[in-house]
Amino acid sequence: MKKPSYLTYIFFGALFGFILSRCGATNFAMLHDMFLFRGFQLFGVIGTAIPITAIGFAILKRLQKEKKLARPVHFPKRRLNPGTVPGSILFGIGWGLTGTCPGPAIIQVGEGHLTAIATVVGILVGNLAFRELHRRLWTWKPETCG
Amino acid sequence: MHELYDAVFVKMWPWYVGGPAIGLYVIILLLAKNRLLSASSTFSFLVDKVVPKATGGFFDDGAYDPEPNWLGFYFVGLFLGGLIAVALSGNWMVSDLPGLSQAYPYPLNIRLLILGLGGLCIGFGTRMSGGCTSGHCIVGVSAGQGPSMFSTAIFFGVGIVVSFAVEYIGKGGF
């Protein structure tokens, strides 16, 4: 069996961290300005990232259908569940308060903004809290991505 | 040469470079490793590693995964990416988040408390809704997934409302 090639994932993580850092997506002030409609940079970033990804997905789907990909890939398939609405509202509250989403919170610490450690710890505790509450109270299956 | 270095490593990338770079990145990650971009699940992975679950597998969907620990390494990579990006720009130093003290003109421990509480909402919410800006907004929306579009509309809307409230309160509105 092939040995896992985890170094590649460090590389890919670092590349994503680098890109987000370079385009201002990890910058509290820029995100805050986006939400207040004072700055266009991050609307522009998200607004171009989505169509480019969509075109890429469409091309990959086509190639996969024609069996032209060396290795098959999978595409996201999402379902609504009881967690979609309340979870998204809570994430929105956190996103607005901290000016960061989960990926950039980690990247901010690497950038030297050690105050973001509070955000990272908060995310870890909140994540665990949902897991434990869900285990005790609900039977619906939460979704994952990745 | 010096100008090229500045454009890549020092000056902020314009949106029309950064956005497409993210899009290409998502496609390359999928082609190279058959992984869909996701950031919130790195936290779920770490939590489940450190505090083992009593029941139910969050990541067990029955499919064989040759590299089950990838999210942990991805997490480390994200940290290093931020470090490298700022180190190459020549500006790495320990500092507060830019603009944080303007939005929250309160003592540092209050700012840390706000970040921690916000983090709690992010961690709880993203695990509950199954994704964040990466998994729902960029990947899910691009793939035409209705639930992701719904989720993205909600967290964007709430983010806007909360940010206006933060700004209003910070400026002494209440």
Interface residues (C-beta under 8 A of the other chain):
Chain A: M1 K2 P4 S5 Y6 L7 T8 Y9 I10 F11 F12 G13 A14 L15 F16 G17 F18 I19 L20 S21 R22 C23 G24 A25 T26 N27 F28 A29 M30 H32 F35 L36 F40 Q41 L42 F43 G44 V45 I46 G47 T48 A49 I50 P51 I52 T53 A54 I55 G56 F57 I59 L60 L69 R71 P72 V73 H74 F75 P76 K77 R78 R79 L80 N81 G83 T84 V85 P86 G87 S88 I89 L90 F91 G92 I93 G94 W95 G96 L97 T98 G99 T100 C101 P102 G103 A105 I106 I107 Q108 V109 G110 E111 G112 H113 L114 T115 A116 A118 T119 V120 V121 G122 I123 L124 V125 G126 N127 L128 A129 F130 R131 H134 R135 P142 E143 T144 C145 G146
Chain B: V8 F9 M12 W13 P14 W15 Y16 V17 G18 G19 P20 A21 I22 G23 L24 Y25 V26 I27 L29 L30 L31 A32 K33 N34 R35 L36 L37 S38 A39 S40 S41 T42 F43 S44 L46 V47 D48 V51 K53 A54 T55 G56 F58 F59 D61 P66 E67 N69 W70 L71 F73 Y74 F75 V76 G77 L78 F79 L80 G81 G82 L83 I84 A85 V86 W92 M93 V94 S95 D96 L97 P98 G99 L100 Q102 A103 L108 R111 L112 L113 I114 L115 G116 L117 G118 G119 L120 C121 I122 G123 F124 G125 T126 R127 M128 S129 G130 G131 C132 T133 S134 G135 H136 C137 I138 V139 G140 V141 S142 A143 G144 Q145 G146 P147 S148 F150 S151 T152 I154 F155 F156 G157 V158 G159 I160 V161 V162 S163 F164 A165 V166 E167
